[in-house]
Amino acid sequence: MRRHNLAAVLDRLHIRGPLSRSQLARQTGLNRSTIGDLIGELVSLGMVEEDRGTTSNGPGRPSSVARTTPAGAVVVAADIEVDTMAVATIGLGGYMFDHVRIPRPDGQQSPEETAAELGALARPMLTALPAGHTVAGAGVAVAGVVRRSDGFLHVAPNLGWRDTPLGPMIASELGIDRVMLANEADVGALAEFRRGVARGRRNLIYVAGEVGVGIGIIYDGKPMLGTSGYAGEAGHTLINPAGRQCRCGAIGCWETEVGEEALARSVGLPSDASRSGLVSEVMSRAHSGDQATFGGLDQLGHWLGLGIGNLINVFNPDQVVIGGFYRPLYPFLEASMLRGVGEVALDAAWDTCDLRRSGLGDDAILVGAAELVLSEVIGDPTGYNTPALAVSLDTGRDTPADAAAS
Ligand SMILES: [Zn+2]
């Protein structure tokens, strides 16, 4: 019970920012003296600090304001994509101490070289952290199929990797035991659910345009990973039986119509351009009013919507969030995408579903990678190095007591 209450207080400060004792009492349904005890324990753990008597809401005694101490739990967050790699140090409250993104020019680096480069980027960031900091672990997102329990990467087709203990490799480069490796789309879903536009939702589908198309699923407030961690390979579901051969061998997979190659093809650009180069070229053509580009994006948006309509029928989500390279292109895709969804989705499911563009920007995946570890720390602040039981974390919903007070 005490662990649950510690988690509830720390999580609210982590997600919502500084809060007074009375706000925390209202939001958690706990009384003020319990809140005071819990804050005291979090202060002694180095995770929270408190300014005494700094605010006053009208009459009555001024209330102390508690806030997270970012250095109290710092995560090395990394995002390994085909053409770039980003590394950051992110602390409690989502505070980003340091951040770098580098190109991976030919996309041909081995897992060993990539782990070594990740280590080389992270080490100076760790050295620069404030005195007294605690490194809680590393969270790594990769565009591949991974087993979370031990950081084993089964296959990452677009990186050319297969059957590699990537998590342990990174752990030994960083000298950090706790390395959590996860699929990029699953990490994107977690980022939106914890800190993005999907806060407060229970059933979320995150759809990201990458080289292929990946989805991350949050089902009833928890990541849905499947029996072996392979759930979400929606890019390889059939959308066009009369379509093209996919690199997986099948005909007409969703990603043959909405992946990066399809984007290049639909606007008449070479498919071997780097993703950022491709997307910025498409953007500049669209902004200059190029009709052929509008036509291509209209077609891609329609295929995107048809696939999303299928997902809405299967999962009945309360929100679908659109990220990856679809995010900058969203204004040009939206109308045809909504038309496609409307053609497929059953009214009953579509009526209760909200479709949004990711609001977290280029660093969404880093934010989610940090949350992989920080969620565990927050779930059990005194003992997060031992396996934690599931604790219900703040997802933006207030307790009945809070709702009644506001
Ligand atoms: Zn396929």
Boltz pocket constraint, residues with backbone or C-beta under 6 A from the ligand:
constraints:
  - pocket:
      binder: B
      contacts: [[A, 235], [A, 236], [A, 237], [A, 246], [A, 247], [A, 248], [A, 249], [A, 250], [A, 253]]
      max_distance: 6.0
